[in-house]
Amino acid sequence: MKAEQLHQLVWMSRPLMQAAEGCVEAGLAGTNLTVRMRAVLEILDKYGEQTVPELAARLEIQRQYVQIMCNETLASGFIEQRANPRHKRSPILALTDHGRALIQEIISKEMKIMEQMSEHLSGEDIATALRVVLAVADSLKKRTGERE
């Protein structure tokens, strides 16, 4: 029974992410941001300036794909490129003032939605769900060699 429920939990991650992405996309209407550009802005807002390889590591996706995401975001003027004294061929990316204001406004709106959703869930249930999802993700990554 536990294994079946765990299997269902893992397979529900795709519809959960599709629903979350749809909600995020709806919240971006009128901003000229795509979901993937929003991801770049969020990481830069949360962790500060980063290189493409650093962003890729944080997003846990391939560097080449993150480069495409960053190119789109650079072209839109939400981030800027700076020289990297540690590595000439890997520039540092940072939020512009406009990009910072926009992502902070978006995250604020999203957190209001999370607050509304959390009204129907206990803090204990949320903490348990988070702990389980993190443990399952870590175990799956170990099995595929992503983490040692």
N, C-alpha and C positions, 0 to 999 in steps of 0.2 A: 504494500500500500504506500509506504513512504517513497519508494523508488518511482512509483507511478505519479505521485504528486510532484516529486522533484522533476520528473520528465515534463510534466505539464507546465511547471514553472519556467523551465528553460525554453520550451517552445512558445510560451506566451510572451517572451521577451521581444519577439519580432512584432506582433500586433501592438504591444505596448509602445515600442519605439516608433512605429508608423503613426500611431495616434498622437504621441508626443510631438513628432515632427510636423504633423498636420496642424496641431495647435500652435506650435512655434511659428510655422509658416503663416498662419492666419494673423498672428500678432505682428508680423513684419510688414503687413500691407501698408503701402505708402512710404516705406523707409528706403527703398532702393537696395535693400539687403536681401541676400538669399540665406537659406538656413546654414549653408557652409561658410558664408562670409561672417555670419553671426557667431559661429563657433570660433573663428579666428579672433574676432573682437573680444569675445568672452575670455579666452585664454590670456590675451594681452592685458585685459583689464584686471584679471585676477592675479596674474603672476608677473606682470611688467613686461618690458621688452624681451623679445625672444628671437632666435634664429629659426629658420624653417625646420632644421633637424630637431630643435628643442620643442617647437610646436607639434611636430609629428609625434614625438615621444609622449607628450602630454595628451594628445588626442588619440594615441594608440592606432594610428593609421600610417600608411606608407608616405615617405617623404615626398615622392614625386606627386602624389595626389594633393598633399598639403601645399606644394609649390604652386599648383594650379589655383587652389583656393586663395592663396596669398596674392597671386598675380591679379585675380579678380578684385580683391579687396584693395590692393594698391591702386588699381586703375580707377576705383570709385572714390578715392581720396579719404577713406576712413582710417587708413594706416599710412605710415611713411617708412622709408628705408633709410638706414644710417650706416655709415662705415663701421665695420667690426675690426677693432685693433687686434683681436685674437685670430681672425681668419679672414683674409682679403676676399675670398670667393663666397663667403656666407654672411651676407649683411644682416644687421640687426633690424627687426621690425618693431615699430612702436605705434601706439594709437595717436591719431591727430586729436586735437581738442574736440572737433566735431564727432569723430569716431567714439571718443570716450563718453561724451554727453549722450550720444545715441544709445550705446550699449548699456549704459547705466539706467537710462529711461526704460529700455526694453526689459532688462532684468527686474527692475522695480515692478513693472506690470505683470511679469511672469510670477514673481513672488506673491503678488496679491491673489493670483489664481491658485497657487499652491496653498496659501492660507485658507482660501475658501474650501479647497478639496480636503485639507487636513482637519477641518471641523468635524468630519464624519469618521475620523480615524483616531485611535488613541496614540499617544506618543510612544507607548510600549510596542504597539503593533508596527508602527513605522520603523522604530529602531530594530525590531526583530527582522522585518522584511529587508531592511538595508543590510544587516549583518549576514543574512542568508544569501542575498544576491552577491555580495562581495565575496563570500566564501566559495560559492559555486563558480563565479567568474575566475577566481584565483585557481581553483582546482582544475577547471577546464584549460586555462592557460598553461598550467604546469604540464598537463597531459599532451599539449601540442608543442611544448618546448619554448613557449613564449617567456616563461619565468622559471627560474631555477630556485 
